[in-house]
Amino acid sequence: MGALIALIIGFGSMIIGFMGEGGHVGALISWTPAVIVFGGTLGSVLLAFPLEYIKNIGKILKVSFTAKSKDLTTIIVYFSTIAAKVKREGVLSIESEAADSSDVDPFIKKGIQLIVDGESYEMIRDTLELEMDAIAERHKTGAAIFNSAGGTAPTMGIVGTVLGLVHVLGGLADADMSQLGASISSAFLATLYGLASANLVFLPIATRLKKIAQKEEMEKELILEGILMLQQGVRPNLITEKLTGFLNGTEIVVDSSNIEEGKAVPEL
């Protein structure tokens, strides 16, 4: 929702400012420069990235607009509570966390299942780190696609403007002088489309994806550490103390004394 509002503010400010100078919205709309800019940008991106990456563009956009970071404090409380349950009832008591709970992060479920299956510390660490690397690579590719589009769109805008001016100047001898201004204006729309799309859409989305990736990487590192300590049988209060080191100062610091032995496992 916040990303959509940001887009409205960005484009809205540009249009309102243009109208404030006496322009009208219809003057900003022309299909020919749009074809040159967006068609050229799409072609460039398709050439730069394999089709298998481009096919995921819808999912990438959904992530950029809807992704919500998890509360790290809640994750810490979750692991402390799970550790307390293991201490009371044994490792098999948390099997339901991997099998039945649809609300639990799949990454956590996978880690807990590995613990329940009796896998070694090294095996659990290597398996989860491989998945973390795969997730990071997907985010990196998504950001790179929009970075590429953001770099290409302004250039295609200049190309569109040059093509428009070539057409205008080529027919200048026979041109209707009353239409000359409109033709030149249409040519410069390509530059506008290229710059606006790059700086208000493509590059901000790329930056947003990078920030989302950074947050998710932090979450996954915290979860990995929690899973490994759970596998080693670390005490709940010590898990809380160690995982609290991941908090950046903006989250609520976890009080380990609040992790009661009989407390229900919190939802993530």
N, C-alpha and C positions, 0 to 999 in steps of 0.2 A: 504493500500500500504506500509506504514511504517513497519507494522508487517511482511509482506512478505519479505521485504528487510532485516529485522533483522534476519529472519530465514536463508536466503541465506548467510548472513555474518557469522552467527554462524557455520553452517554446512560447508560452503565453507572454512573457516579458518581451521577447523579441517582436512578436506580432503587435502587441500594444504600443511598443515604442515606435514601430514603423507607422502605425495608424496615427500616432501622436504627431508625426511629421507631415501628416496629410495624405499618406498613402492609403490604399484600400487592399483588403485581403486578396481579392481576385488577381491583383498584379503579382502576387507571390506564387501563383499556381500555373504551371506549364508542364505538360507531359514530356516534351522532347528533352529538356535538360535533365529531368528525372530519370529517363531511360538511360541517358549517357552516364550519369553519375552512379546510380544504383545498379544498373546492369554491368557497367565496367567494374565496379567494386565487387560485385558478386562473382564475376568471372575471375578476377584476381584472387579472391579467397578460394574459389574452387580449384584454381591452379596450384595454390600454395599448400592446401591441405587435402589429404585423401577424403574421398566421399564418405567413408565410414565415420569420420569426425563430423562432417557437415550435417549428416543425418541426425545427429544428436543436438542440433542447434535449438530445437524446441525445448528439450530438457534443460539445456544450459540456461536459456532465457527464464524458464520457470524457476530454476535455482536462484538466479540473480534477483528476481522479483519477490520470491516467497520464502527464501531461506531464513530460518530463525536459529540463532545460536542457543545452545543449551545453557542452563544455569550451572556453572561449575560447582557452586556450593551444593546444589542438589545431587550432583554426581558423587561428590565427596561423601555426603551423608549416606547415599545409596551403598557405596562400597563399605563404609564403616558398619552399616546395619547388616549387610550381607556377611561380613566377617564375623560379627557377633552371632549370627545365625549358624554359621559353620562351626564356631567354637562350641555352641550349645548342642547342635544336632548332627554335626558331621557334614562332610562335603556333599553327600548325596541329597541333603536337604535343600540344596539350591538348584537341583536339576530342573525344577519347574520354571526357574528364571530363564533358562535357556530354551525350554520346550513350549511352555504355555503362555507366557506373557508377551502379548503383541505390542505392548507399550514400550518395551525395553529396546534400546538401540541395538540393531542387528550386530554391530561390532562388539558390544558388551555380551550379547547372547552367544556369539561365536567363542569369545574368550572363556566364558563360564562353561560352555559345553566342552571345551578342551580340558578345563580343570576337572570336570566331572568324569571325563574319559580317562583321566590319569596320565595325561601327556606331561612330558618333562618341561622344566623351566625354559630350556633352550628352544624346544619345539614350539611352545606357546609364543615366545618372544619372536622367533623367526617368522611364524605364520602370520601373526598380527602385524608385524612390521612390513611384510610383503603387501598385505592389504592396504596398509597406510600409504605405501609408495604408489600403489595403483590409484588410490583416491586422489593423491596429490597430483599425479600425472594427468588425470582427467580434468582437474581444476586448471592446471597449467595450460592444457590444450584449449580449453574453453576461453580463457583470458587471451591466449595468443590469437585466436580467431578474430576476436573483436579488436584487438590491438592492430592486427593486419588491416581490417576494414577501416579503422580509424586513421591509419596512415595512408591508405589508398584513396579514400573518398575525397579529400581536398585536392589531390592531384588530378583525379578524374573531373573534379569541378573546374579546374583550370583548363583541362583538355576540352571540356564542353564549352567553356567560354571562348576559347580559341576557335573551335569549330564554328560557333555561332558568328563570331566576328569575321571569319573567312567568308562565310556565306553572305553576311551583310555587305562587306567591302567588295566582294566579287560582283555583286549586282548593283553597286552604288550608282553606276551610270544611268541605269534604267529605273532606279528606285523611286518610290513615292516618298517625298521628303516628309510628308505628314505621318508616315508609318515608320520612319527611320528610328526615332526614339524608342518606340515599342520593340523594334527588332533588337536593338542594342541592349535594352533592358532585359529581354528574354535570354540573351546570350549570357549576361552576368548572373542570371538565376542559377546557372550551373555551379558557379563558384559559391553562391550562397548555400545551395543544397549540400555541396561537398563539405564546406566548413561547418555548417550547422549540424549535419548528421554526425560528423566526426567528433565534435566537441560537446554536443548535447546528448548523444546516444552511444556511439561505438566506444569511444575512449572511457567515458564514465562507467559503462557496463564492464569493460575490461578491468578497471580499477576496483570496482565493486566485487567482481569475482575473485580477484587477488585477496581482498580483505576477508571475504567469506572463507577462502582457502586457508588463510592464516589462522582464523578462529577455529576452523574445524581441525586443523593440525594440532592446535593446542588442546582441544577436547580429546582427540584421539591419543595424544601423548599421555594425558592425565588418565584416561581409561586404561591404556596399556600398563602404566605404572600400577594402577589399582588392581588389575587382573594378576599381574606378576606377584604383587605382595599378597594377594588372596591365595595364590598357588603355594606360596611359601609359608602360609599360616601366620602372617604378621598380626599382631594384636590390633583390635579395632581403633583404640586411641592412638596407636602409632601410625596406622594408615591415615587417620584424620590429620595428624600432625605433618606427615610427609606430603600428603596431597594438597594441603593448604598452601604449600609453597608455590603452587601453580596460580594462585589468585593474584591478580594484578593490583589489588588495592581498592578496586571499585566494587568487588563482590563482598558480601557479608562473610566475615571470618567465622569458620565453623568452631563451635564450642564442643569439644569431644565429650564433655560431661553430659551433654544432652542426648548422646547415643545410648539409649536404654537397652538393656538386655532383651526385653520383650517387645521392643518397638517394631511395628510392621515395616516392611520394606517400602520405601517411598516410591512413587511413580516418577518416571523420568519423562 
